[in-house]
Amino acid sequence: MRLKINLYEVVDNSCRNFFSYGKVHVKVIFDTLLKYDEHMGDIENFCRLYILLSIYDFLLPNKNGIVFPILFGIVDTQSRKI
């Protein structure tokens, strides 16, 4: 039996709320990390975005640079379990 994950499923969570709705490019996430400060949120959100960027770069890259929406939910869910 194969596990199927819908990579395009859109979820609403703390990581996704940093960006306007629609497609999120990896460059936008990188730029957000570079200018992140205490007014944007706590360190947990910074870490979530950093992990999201790492998952995208190493596990699920695509040539368009668009981050799959489901990754936002995966990062948010995993960070709550820790």
C-alpha positions as CSV (number, residue, x, y, z in Angstrom):
1,M,0.0,0.0,0.0
2,R,1.4,3.4,-1.0
3,L,1.0,6.5,1.1
4,K,-0.3,9.4,-1.0
5,I,0.2,13.0,0.0
6,N,-1.5,15.8,-1.8
7,L,1.3,18.3,-2.2
8,Y,-1.0,21.0,-3.4
9,E,-3.4,20.9,-0.4
10,V,-3.6,24.3,1.1
11,V,-3.6,24.6,4.9
12,D,-3.9,27.7,7.1
13,N,-1.3,27.8,9.9
14,S,1.2,30.1,11.5
15,C,3.9,29.6,8.8
16,R,1.6,30.2,5.9
17,N,0.2,33.4,7.5
18,F,3.5,35.2,6.8
19,F,2.8,35.2,3.1
20,S,-0.1,36.4,1.0
21,Y,-2.3,33.7,-0.4
22,G,-1.3,32.2,-3.7
23,K,2.0,30.6,-4.6
24,V,5.0,31.1,-2.3
25,H,8.4,31.2,-4.0
26,V,11.4,29.9,-2.1
27,K,13.1,33.3,-2.6
28,V,10.3,35.0,-0.7
29,I,10.8,32.6,2.3
30,F,14.6,33.2,2.2
31,D,14.1,37.0,2.1
32,T,11.7,36.8,5.0
33,L,14.3,34.9,7.1
34,L,16.9,37.5,6.3
35,K,14.8,40.4,7.5
36,Y,13.1,38.5,10.4
37,D,13.1,40.4,13.7
38,E,11.2,40.3,17.0
39,H,8.3,42.3,15.6
40,M,7.5,39.5,13.2
41,G,7.1,36.9,15.9
42,D,8.9,34.7,18.2
43,I,11.9,32.4,17.5
44,E,9.7,29.4,17.0
45,N,8.3,31.0,13.8
46,F,11.8,31.7,12.5
47,C,12.7,28.1,13.1
48,R,9.6,26.8,11.4
49,L,10.5,28.9,8.3
50,Y,14.1,27.7,8.4
51,I,13.0,24.1,8.6
52,L,10.5,24.6,5.8
53,L,13.2,26.0,3.6
54,S,15.5,23.1,4.4
55,I,12.8,20.5,3.6
56,Y,12.1,22.2,0.3
57,D,15.8,22.4,-0.6
58,F,16.8,18.9,0.3
59,L,13.6,16.7,0.0
60,L,11.1,18.3,-2.4
61,P,12.7,20.9,-4.7
62,N,11.1,21.8,-7.9
63,K,12.5,23.8,-10.8
64,N,9.9,26.6,-10.5
65,G,11.0,27.5,-7.0
66,I,7.4,27.3,-5.7
67,V,7.0,25.7,-2.3
68,F,4.3,23.0,-2.1
69,P,1.5,24.3,0.2
70,I,1.3,21.1,2.2
71,L,4.9,21.7,3.5
72,F,3.6,24.6,5.6
73,G,1.2,22.3,7.4
74,I,3.8,19.6,7.9
75,V,6.2,22.0,9.5
76,D,3.6,23.5,11.7
77,T,2.2,20.1,12.8
78,Q,5.6,18.7,13.6
79,S,6.7,21.7,15.6
80,R,3.7,21.3,17.9
81,K,4.6,17.7,18.6
82,I,8.1,18.6,19.9
